[in-house]
Amino acid sequence: MELREESGACQSCKTRDRLCARPDPVMHMFVVRRRKKLMLKARIENGTRFGRLVVLGPAPTMIVGIKCTCHKRSSRCRCDCGKEVIVADSQLRSGKTQSCGCYRYDQLRKSNTTHNESKTKLYDVWLHVIDRCTNPKCKDYARYGGRGITVCSDWLESYEKFAKWAKENGYKPGLSIDRIDNNLGYCPENCKFASMKEQSNNRSSNHQIIWNGET
């Protein structure tokens, strides 16, 4: 095989590809055949969508790896998030690449955030209920968990179930969760939402006085 002349052109395939200037004829034929195969393969049409990616047009041929001679035809794409990336056509056609990388990030964020209510008042209510019934270091533990007040398993294991019950049973900002029977724990059958005045009247420390037949 003739090597590249001073002009930079390979005399065997009449191109200026640096990959052709190799003394190994087998490698030379591999490069030439691969290039012809790429030329015969149709380009992906502009506007074609692959997942979140839309093809804008052809991009310079990619060379995968530092020493690899394998060319990969590629396309310039715009992701739905607005970012532009260059992706090998084979990756697009196989479905292995369907975004600029934002899809994976969104999935991770979704898996770590199940309800998006961690900063709401209702979420604080749920946390405080569990804390005072299960955490001995809580300042109110003695009046709740310390005297046997518990939280039902559904609420203890899932904020979503607690929130669903709360929204179906009159919860609104300004109301607090109250137990109907102060000697029983937190569960749907024994809880309601009440104003601060109503809740104060239901404290176990209160003493009811009957006067003239009225409480």
Buried (B, 14 or more C-beta within 10 A) or exposed (E): BEEBEEEEBBEBBEBEBEBBBBEEEEBBEBBBEBBEEEEEEEEBEEEBEBBBBBBEEBBEEBBEEEEEBEBBBBBBBBBBEEBEBEBBBBBBEEEEBBBBEBBEEEEEEEEEEEEEBEEEEBBEBBEBBBBBBBEEEBEEBEBBBEEEBBBBEBBBEBBEBBBEBBEEEEBEEEBBBBBEEBEBBBBBEBBBBBEEEEBEEBEEEEEEEEEEEEE
